[in-house]
Amino acid sequence: MALDQSFVGRTYPPTAPYEVGREKIREFAEAVGDGNPAYTDAEAAKALGHPDVIAPPTFVFAITFQAAGQVIQDPQLGLDYSRVVHGDQKFSYRRPVRSGDRLSVTSTIEAIKSLAGNDIVDIRGEVHDEAGEHVVTAWTKLVARAAEEA
């Protein structure tokens, strides 16, 4: 059954702040194989004009996807997560994520489509720091695959 279109535009409450730490940034950069010194060396980051180490661009996925969990787990939406695959991801930055940031995410359902029996949900995550400054917007596309015929 197709998802309810009335959920388009629904916004969920902001998440509790996530504190970005140097070690988390280092671990992430290492995991994705990005040796940029601005991700691990505060002096290298400062030489580029940043107050501390910065995170690789995809680092924020971890917190925006966790925030999208509010959408995924909304029983009224009725999304069957056992059938969900990650369809797409994109980011638009105002500034890099930095060590010491305390970031909160507000998720909004931007679109719901049905295509060949698959439900497609587009979620926008607005990421702000503790001072309320907009840091990045992340878009996540989730695809709930159609149930197989018996």
FENMO-V735139 format. One record per residue. N is the residue number from 0. RES is the residue in one letter. SS is DSSP state (hx for helix, st for strand, lp for the rest). PHI is phi as a letter, one per 20 degrees, with the letter a starting at -180 (999 if undefined). D_FIRST is the distance of its C-alpha to the first C-alpha in Angstrom with 2 decimals. Layout:
n->N res->RES ss->SS phi->PHI d_first->D_FIRST
n->N res->RES ss->SS phi->PHI d_first->D_FIRST
This chain:
n->0 res->M ss->lp phi->999 d_first->0.00
n->1 res->A ss->lp phi->f d_first->3.81
n->2 res->L ss->lp phi->f d_first->6.54
n->3 res->D ss->lp phi->f d_first->9.08
n->4 res->Q ss->hx phi->f d_first->11.87
n->5 res->S ss->hx phi->f d_first->14.43
n->6 res->F ss->hx phi->f d_first->14.70
n->7 res->V ss->lp phi->f d_first->16.48
n->8 res->G ss->lp phi->n d_first->20.10
n->9 res->R ss->lp phi->f d_first->19.71
n->10 res->T ss->st phi->d d_first->22.62
n->11 res->Y ss->lp phi->d d_first->23.22
n->12 res->P ss->lp phi->f d_first->26.78
n->13 res->P ss->lp phi->f d_first->29.12
n->14 res->T ss->lp phi->f d_first->29.54
n->15 res->A ss->lp phi->f d_first->32.88
n->16 res->P ss->lp phi->f d_first->35.34
n->17 res->Y ss->st phi->d d_first->35.41
n->18 res->E ss->st phi->e d_first->38.99
n->19 res->V ss->lp phi->e d_first->39.48
n->20 res->G ss->lp phi->d d_first->42.34
n->21 res->R ss->hx phi->g d_first->44.61
n->22 res->E ss->hx phi->f d_first->43.90
n->23 res->K ss->hx phi->f d_first->40.10
n->24 res->I ss->hx phi->f d_first->40.71
n->25 res->R ss->hx phi->g d_first->43.19
n->26 res->E ss->hx phi->f d_first->40.91
n->27 res->F ss->hx phi->f d_first->38.04
n->28 res->A ss->hx phi->g d_first->40.43
n->29 res->E ss->hx phi->f d_first->41.83
n->30 res->A ss->hx phi->f d_first->38.43
n->31 res->V ss->lp phi->e d_first->37.48
n->32 res->G ss->lp phi->m d_first->41.05
n->33 res->D ss->lp phi->d d_first->42.09
n->34 res->G ss->lp phi->e d_first->45.78
n->35 res->N ss->lp phi->g d_first->46.19
n->36 res->P ss->hx phi->f d_first->48.92
n->37 res->A ss->hx phi->f d_first->47.45
n->38 res->Y ss->hx phi->e d_first->44.78
n->39 res->T ss->lp phi->c d_first->47.41
n->40 res->D ss->lp phi->c d_first->50.73
n->41 res->A ss->hx phi->g d_first->51.26
n->42 res->E ss->hx phi->f d_first->54.36
n->43 res->A ss->hx phi->f d_first->52.55
n->44 res->A ss->hx phi->f d_first->49.84
n->45 res->K ss->hx phi->f d_first->52.60
n->46 res->A ss->hx phi->f d_first->54.35
n->47 res->L ss->lp phi->e d_first->51.25
n->48 res->G ss->lp phi->n d_first->51.33
n->49 res->H ss->lp phi->e d_first->48.83
n->50 res->P ss->lp phi->f d_first->49.92
n->51 res->D ss->lp phi->a d_first->48.56
n->52 res->V ss->lp phi->f d_first->46.47
n->53 res->I ss->st phi->d d_first->43.23
n->54 res->A ss->lp phi->e d_first->39.94
n->55 res->P ss->lp phi->g d_first->38.52
n->56 res->P ss->hx phi->g d_first->35.91
n->57 res->T ss->hx phi->e d_first->32.92
n->58 res->F ss->hx phi->g d_first->34.15
n->59 res->V ss->hx phi->f d_first->32.10
n->60 res->F ss->hx phi->g d_first->28.83
n->61 res->A ss->hx phi->g d_first->29.46
n->62 res->I ss->hx phi->e d_first->29.49
n->63 res->T ss->hx phi->f d_first->26.80
n->64 res->F ss->hx phi->f d_first->24.28
n->65 res->Q ss->hx phi->f d_first->25.37
n->66 res->A ss->hx phi->f d_first->24.85
n->67 res->A ss->hx phi->f d_first->21.31
n->68 res->G ss->hx phi->g d_first->20.76
n->69 res->Q ss->hx phi->f d_first->20.66
n->70 res->V ss->hx phi->f d_first->17.46
n->71 res->I ss->hx phi->g d_first->15.99
n->72 res->Q ss->lp phi->e d_first->17.10
n->73 res->D ss->lp phi->f d_first->16.06
n->74 res->P ss->lp phi->f d_first->14.33
n->75 res->Q ss->lp phi->f d_first->13.23
n->76 res->L ss->lp phi->f d_first->11.29
n->77 res->G ss->lp phi->m d_first->9.31
n->78 res->L ss->lp phi->f d_first->9.82
n->79 res->D ss->lp phi->e d_first->10.37
n->80 res->Y ss->hx phi->f d_first->13.89
n->81 res->S ss->hx phi->f d_first->14.85
n->82 res->R ss->hx phi->d d_first->13.01
n->83 res->V ss->st phi->e d_first->14.46
n->84 res->V ss->st phi->c d_first->17.37
n->85 res->H ss->st phi->e d_first->19.68
n->86 res->G ss->st phi->e d_first->19.53
n->87 res->D ss->st phi->a d_first->22.45
n->88 res->Q ss->st phi->b d_first->24.98
n->89 res->K ss->st phi->b d_first->27.70
n->90 res->F ss->st phi->c d_first->30.35
n->91 res->S ss->st phi->c d_first->32.74
n->92 res->Y ss->st phi->e d_first->35.80
n->93 res->R ss->lp phi->e d_first->38.33
n->94 res->R ss->lp phi->b d_first->40.40
n->95 res->P ss->lp phi->f d_first->40.22
n->96 res->V ss->lp phi->f d_first->39.07
n->97 res->R ss->st phi->c d_first->42.33
n->98 res->S ss->lp phi->g d_first->43.59
n->99 res->G ss->lp phi->n d_first->43.95
n->100 res->D ss->lp phi->f d_first->41.01
n->101 res->R ss->st phi->d d_first->38.98
n->102 res->L ss->st phi->d d_first->35.58
n->103 res->S ss->st phi->c d_first->32.71
n->104 res->V ss->st phi->c d_first->29.26
n->105 res->T ss->st phi->d d_first->27.19
n->106 res->S ss->st phi->d d_first->23.55
n->107 res->T ss->st phi->c d_first->21.67
n->108 res->I ss->st phi->f d_first->18.21
n->109 res->E ss->st phi->e d_first->19.36
n->110 res->A ss->st phi->b d_first->16.34
n->111 res->I ss->st phi->c d_first->12.59
n->112 res->K ss->st phi->c d_first->11.66
n->113 res->S ss->st phi->c d_first->9.25
n->114 res->L ss->st phi->c d_first->11.63
n->115 res->A ss->lp phi->l d_first->11.66
n->116 res->G ss->lp phi->n d_first->8.12
n->117 res->N ss->st phi->e d_first->9.29
n->118 res->D ss->st phi->e d_first->8.65
n->119 res->I ss->st phi->c d_first->12.24
n->120 res->V ss->st phi->c d_first->13.88
n->121 res->D ss->st phi->d d_first->17.57
n->122 res->I ss->st phi->d d_first->19.69
n->123 res->R ss->st phi->d d_first->23.33
n->124 res->G ss->st phi->d d_first->25.80
n->125 res->E ss->st phi->e d_first->29.12
n->126 res->V ss->st phi->d d_first->31.85
n->127 res->H ss->st phi->c d_first->35.03
n->128 res->D ss->lp phi->e d_first->38.17
n->129 res->E ss->lp phi->f d_first->39.99
n->130 res->A ss->lp phi->e d_first->41.92
n->131 res->G ss->lp phi->n d_first->38.79
n->132 res->E ss->lp phi->f d_first->39.40
n->133 res->H ss->st phi->f d_first->36.40
n->134 res->V ss->st phi->d d_first->36.54
n->135 res->V ss->st phi->b d_first->33.48
n->136 res->T ss->st phi->d d_first->30.01
n->137 res->A ss->st phi->c d_first->27.44
n->138 res->W ss->st phi->d d_first->24.19
n->139 res->T ss->st phi->c d_first->21.61
n->140 res->K ss->st phi->d d_first->18.69
n->141 res->L ss->st phi->d d_first->16.07
n->142 res->V ss->st phi->c d_first->13.73
n->143 res->A ss->st phi->e d_first->10.98
n->144 res->R ss->lp phi->f d_first->11.42
n->145 res->A ss->lp phi->f d_first->9.13
n->146 res->A ss->lp phi->f d_first->9.70
n->147 res->E ss->lp phi->f d_first->12.92
n->148 res->E ss->lp phi->f d_first->13.65
n->149 res->A ss->lp phi->f d_first->16.02
